[in-house]
Amino acid sequence: MVDATNSKMKSVEQQKVKLSQDVQILIKEVEISQVTIKEITIKLSEREKRSEELAIKLREMTNLFEKADHDNKARAQEIVRLSNELDRSKMDNDLLRRDNGKLSDESRGFKAEADALKKRLHEVEQENRKLAHDREELARAFKDADGGRAKAEAR
């Protein structure tokens, strides 16, 4: 019985040593796991920080894109407005060209009329000078005739 008890005790001690070794192995594995957990936690924290930075950059880029899109729409509206204004200016220019053509024709007509009137004035002035000369001759002739009659009456 003592042998059986000794044998059981040896068996229990071997189990105790084996359990002790298993506990030591588990403790080491827990320590390794804690280190791994710490490393993973640090990496996760870094990834979350990087993710937040990327989210901030994405928001900034989205805001810049929206602003650029708004500016482009405003420019497009300005281009349409300027295009319409250009079309109106072209129509006004065409109207002014037509009016200019009419006025040029009218101006040429007035110039031709003015030239004809100048020519007629020149002719009238020549005729007036001729009539004035004829009048002077007639006045002299009348004076001479009047003087001759006065002499004839005096005789």
C-alpha positions as CSV (number, residue, x, y, z in Angstrom):
1,M,0.0,0.0,0.0
2,V,2.8,2.3,0.7
3,D,4.2,1.4,-2.6
4,A,0.9,2.2,-4.2
5,T,0.7,5.4,-2.3
6,N,4.3,6.2,-3.3
7,S,3.6,5.4,-6.8
8,K,0.4,7.6,-6.7
9,M,2.4,10.3,-5.2
10,K,5.1,10.1,-7.8
11,S,2.4,10.1,-10.4
12,V,0.8,13.2,-8.8
13,E,4.2,14.9,-8.6
14,Q,4.8,14.2,-12.3
15,Q,1.4,15.6,-13.1
16,K,2.2,18.6,-10.9
17,V,5.5,19.2,-12.7
18,K,3.8,18.7,-16.0
19,L,1.0,21.1,-15.0
20,S,3.7,23.5,-13.7
21,Q,5.5,23.3,-17.1
22,D,2.2,23.8,-18.9
23,V,1.4,26.8,-16.7
24,Q,4.8,28.3,-17.5
25,I,4.2,27.7,-21.2
26,L,0.8,29.3,-20.9
27,I,2.2,32.3,-19.0
28,K,4.9,32.8,-21.7
29,E,2.2,32.5,-24.4
30,V,0.0,35.0,-22.6
31,E,3.0,37.4,-22.4
32,I,3.8,36.9,-26.1
33,S,0.1,37.5,-26.8
34,Q,0.1,40.7,-24.7
35,V,3.1,42.0,-26.7
36,T,1.4,41.0,-29.9
37,I,-1.8,42.7,-28.8
38,K,0.1,45.8,-27.8
39,E,1.8,45.9,-31.3
40,I,-1.5,45.3,-33.1
41,T,-3.1,48.0,-30.9
42,I,-0.3,50.5,-31.9
43,K,-0.6,49.5,-35.6
44,L,-4.4,49.9,-35.4
45,S,-4.0,53.3,-33.7
46,E,-1.6,54.3,-36.5
47,R,-4.0,53.1,-39.2
48,E,-6.9,54.9,-37.6
49,K,-4.8,58.1,-37.4
50,R,-3.8,57.6,-41.1
51,S,-7.4,56.9,-42.0
52,E,-8.5,60.1,-40.2
53,E,-5.8,62.1,-42.1
54,L,-7.0,60.6,-45.4
55,A,-10.6,61.4,-44.5
56,I,-9.6,65.0,-43.8
57,K,-7.8,65.2,-47.1
58,L,-10.8,63.6,-48.9
59,R,-13.1,66.3,-47.4
60,E,-10.6,69.0,-48.4
61,M,-10.4,67.6,-52.0
62,T,-14.2,67.3,-52.1
63,N,-14.5,70.9,-51.0
64,L,-11.9,72.0,-53.6
65,F,-13.7,70.0,-56.3
66,E,-17.1,71.5,-55.4
67,K,-15.6,75.0,-55.4
68,A,-13.9,74.3,-58.8
69,D,-17.2,72.9,-60.1
70,H,-19.1,76.0,-58.9
71,D,-16.4,78.3,-60.5
72,N,-16.6,76.3,-63.8
73,K,-20.4,76.7,-63.8
74,A,-20.1,80.4,-63.2
75,R,-17.6,80.7,-66.0
76,A,-19.8,78.7,-68.3
77,Q,-22.7,81.1,-67.5
78,E,-20.4,84.1,-68.1
79,I,-19.3,82.6,-71.5
80,V,-22.9,82.1,-72.5
81,R,-23.7,85.7,-71.4
82,L,-20.7,87.0,-73.4
83,S,-21.7,84.9,-76.4
84,N,-25.2,86.3,-76.3
85,E,-23.7,89.8,-75.9
86,L,-21.4,89.2,-78.9
87,D,-24.4,88.0,-81.0
88,R,-26.3,91.2,-80.1
89,S,-23.2,93.3,-80.9
90,K,-22.9,91.6,-84.3
91,M,-26.6,92.3,-85.0
92,D,-26.1,95.9,-83.9
93,N,-23.0,96.2,-86.1
94,D,-24.9,94.8,-89.1
95,L,-27.7,97.3,-88.5
96,L,-25.1,100.1,-88.2
97,R,-23.4,99.0,-91.4
98,R,-26.8,99.1,-93.2
99,D,-27.5,102.5,-91.8
100,N,-24.0,103.6,-92.7
101,G,-24.5,102.4,-96.3
102,K,-27.8,104.3,-96.5
103,L,-26.2,107.4,-95.0
104,S,-23.2,107.1,-97.4
105,D,-25.6,106.9,-100.3
106,E,-27.5,109.9,-99.0
107,S,-24.2,111.7,-98.4
108,R,-23.1,111.0,-102.0
109,G,-26.5,112.3,-103.2
110,F,-26.1,115.4,-101.1
111,K,-22.6,115.9,-102.4
112,A,-23.7,115.5,-106.0
113,E,-26.6,117.9,-105.4
114,A,-24.1,120.3,-103.7
115,D,-21.8,120.1,-106.7
116,A,-24.7,120.7,-109.0
117,L,-25.8,123.7,-106.9
118,K,-22.2,125.0,-106.9
119,K,-22.1,124.7,-110.7
120,R,-25.5,126.4,-111.0
121,L,-24.3,129.1,-108.6
122,H,-21.2,129.7,-110.7
123,E,-23.4,129.9,-113.8
124,V,-25.8,132.3,-112.1
125,E,-22.9,134.4,-110.9
126,Q,-21.5,134.5,-114.4
127,E,-24.9,135.5,-115.8
128,N,-25.2,138.1,-113.0
129,R,-21.9,139.5,-113.8
130,K,-22.8,139.6,-117.5
131,L,-26.2,141.2,-116.7
132,A,-24.4,143.7,-114.4
133,H,-22.0,144.5,-117.2
134,D,-25.0,144.8,-119.7
135,R,-26.8,147.1,-117.2
136,E,-23.7,149.3,-116.9
137,E,-23.5,149.5,-120.7
138,L,-27.2,150.3,-120.9
139,A,-26.9,152.8,-118.1
140,R,-24.0,154.5,-120.0
141,A,-25.9,154.3,-123.3
142,F,-28.9,155.7,-121.6
143,K,-26.8,158.5,-120.1
144,D,-25.2,159.2,-123.4
145,A,-28.7,159.2,-125.1
146,D,-30.0,161.4,-122.3
147,G,-27.0,163.7,-122.8
148,G,-27.5,163.7,-126.6
149,R,-31.2,164.5,-126.2
150,A,-30.4,167.3,-123.8
151,K,-27.9,168.7,-126.3
152,A,-30.5,168.3,-129.1
153,E,-33.1,170.1,-127.1
154,A,-30.7,172.8,-126.2
155,R,-30.1,173.5,-129.8
